[in-house]
Amino acid sequence: MPTTAETIARLDHIARPFMVHLPPQMATHVYSSGRNVFLSALASEKPAPQHVPEEHRRTLWGLHFRAGLLNAAGMFKNGESYDVAFRQGAGGYLAGTTTAHPRTGNTRNGITKPFAPYPRSRAASNWLGLPNDGHAAVAKRLAAFERHEDFPIGASLMTAPESSGKAALEELVKGMRLYAEARVDFLEINESCPNVAHGSSSLEAITERLEYISIEFLRKRSDALPVVVKFSTDTAKADVEPLLRILCTLGFDGVNFGNTSINYAVHRTALHSDEQALFDYFTQTFGGGVSGEPLRASSLDLVRFANDILRQNPPSQEFHIIRTGGVASQLDMEESFSAGASLCQWYTGYFERFAEDGHRLYARLWA
Ligand SMILES: Cc1cc2nc3c(=O)[nH]c(=O)nc-3n(C[C@H](O)[C@H](O)[C@H](O)COP(=O)(O)O)c2cc1C
């Protein structure tokens, strides 16, 4: 008997290809609010626990992930669905992205937390604007979780868009400490959200922010809480080597490629023609980040490129590459690991697979 979330996802899967023919503003409206209904149904469910075969286990920084795939940041922003993810058979769990102050997210043209799917292209756009309950509330929630073995918990954080300079960094580090006290297993710093202003993305500005985190957090860590930094899948190849050098020198533990893309002109041409009108409306009205299949090649390419650099200049610490962007199948995972990724995260692909396989989505991948 399908659960409520499975039923919503299946009906939506059937309706989606037709829904994108609605006037674009209406389609965006429907999906932006419909997403919230689906996510709350998902969070309230208690699916049957799925077995994860031993061979999928991966160990990073001494943490045992029972599989190499988990949700990407932004899916369970406030620490929802922890037990759901465990029962479904995910390799671990990532909460956030959170900011210092609670945020309600973006609204424009009467649409709150704008989101649009492009089902035929296996892609989506979002301009959510980091809605979240704030570091303190989410850290408190994570601290209360009944922990599962071999199922590490991560937390994603970012500097608050409404703060700037040193104050923003102080708040970020305070948030990192709250998560450390909540005994999360790893942290991910989001350096790449296209939907809010959060400081300059020049190499110089990124270096300054990372230096601050290194001095105020990494060097003061009493226990080995790994910290990775997530960059955009739009990251220029020329920036990969300097970024890795900075991360390794400053004592970070990994990198994630990556976040959504704003390379609209390139992605538009790859979209199914039926979905280009919705894409044009969305990108011209909100901008936002593109996710899913259009990122598959660039995320893999960045992982391979970064891995080659790290092989030539091995860091002195244990350093891992995480791949996010367009991952949707067992083959994508195999390619990721061959290219040098230690772990994969998924977002758009998760919802696509959930529509087909429901709560057994991870189990089907492992089959
Ligand atoms: C609706 C939505 C919200 C997102 N929110 C966040 C976020 O809060 N923090 C973050 O680091 N990434 C966020 N992302 C980006 C995803 O974590 C992921 O990096 C991106 O979607 C590429 O992966 P995918 O192709 O599997 O979707 C969001 C993506 C989507 C679609």
The ligand as a Tripos MOL2 file, in Angstrom:
@<TRIPOS>MOLECULE
LIG
   31    33     1     0     0
SMALL
NO_CHARGES

@<TRIPOS>ATOM
      1 C1         15.1750   23.1420   -3.9170 C.3       1 LIG1
      2 C2         16.6550   23.1170   -3.6700 C.ar      1 LIG1
      3 C3         17.1850   23.6670   -2.5080 C.ar      1 LIG1
      4 C4         18.5640   23.6280   -2.2630 C.ar      1 LIG1
      5 N1         19.0670   24.1400   -1.1010 N.ar      1 LIG1
      6 C5         20.4090   24.0410   -0.8480 C.ar      1 LIG1
      7 C6         20.9480   24.4710    0.3850 C.ar      1 LIG1
      8 O1         20.2450   24.9220    1.2810 O.2       1 LIG1
      9 N2         22.2900   24.3340    0.5690 N.ar      1 LIG1
     10 C7         23.1270   23.7980   -0.3860 C.ar      1 LIG1
     11 O2         24.3370   23.6790   -0.1590 O.2       1 LIG1
     12 N3         22.6190   23.3670   -1.5480 N.ar      1 LIG1
     13 C8         21.2970   23.4670   -1.7880 C.ar      1 LIG1
     14 N4         20.8000   23.0090   -2.9660 N.ar      1 LIG1
     15 C9         21.7320   22.4180   -3.9540 C.3       1 LIG1
     16 C10        21.8080   20.9220   -3.7960 C.3       1 LIG1
     17 O3         22.3000   20.5710   -2.5240 O.3       1 LIG1
     18 C11        22.7110   20.3080   -4.8740 C.3       1 LIG1
     19 O4         24.0160   20.7870   -4.6790 O.3       1 LIG1
     20 C12        22.2760   20.6660   -6.2900 C.3       1 LIG1
     21 O5         20.8700   20.5950   -6.3950 O.3       1 LIG1
     22 C13        22.9100   19.7280   -7.3160 C.3       1 LIG1
     23 O6         22.5590   18.3920   -7.0310 O.3       1 LIG1
     24 P1         21.4140   17.6130   -7.8520 P.3       1 LIG1
     25 O7         21.7410   17.7490   -9.2910 O.co2     1 LIG1
     26 O8         21.4570   16.2220   -7.3350 O.co2     1 LIG1
     27 O9         20.1280   18.3060   -7.5260 O.co2     1 LIG1
     28 C14        19.4260   23.0430   -3.2300 C.ar      1 LIG1
     29 C15        18.8860   22.5010   -4.3980 C.ar      1 LIG1
     30 C16        17.5220   22.5190   -4.6320 C.ar      1 LIG1
     31 C17        16.9830   21.9020   -5.9060 C.3       1 LIG1
@<TRIPOS>BOND
     1     1     2 1
     2     2     3 ar
     3     2    30 ar
     4     3     4 ar
     5     4     5 ar
     6     4    28 ar
     7     5     6 ar
     8     6     7 ar
     9     6    13 1
    10     7     8 2
    11     7     9 ar
    12     9    10 ar
    13    10    11 2
    14    10    12 ar
    15    12    13 ar
    16    13    14 ar
    17    14    15 1
    18    14    28 ar
    19    15    16 1
    20    16    17 1
    21    16    18 1
    22    18    19 1
    23    18    20 1
    24    20    21 1
    25    20    22 1
    26    22    23 1
    27    23    24 1
    28    24    25 2
    29    24    26 1
    30    24    27 1
    31    28    29 ar
    32    29    30 ar
    33    30    31 1
@<TRIPOS>SUBSTRUCTURE
     1 LIG1         1 GROUP 0 **** ****
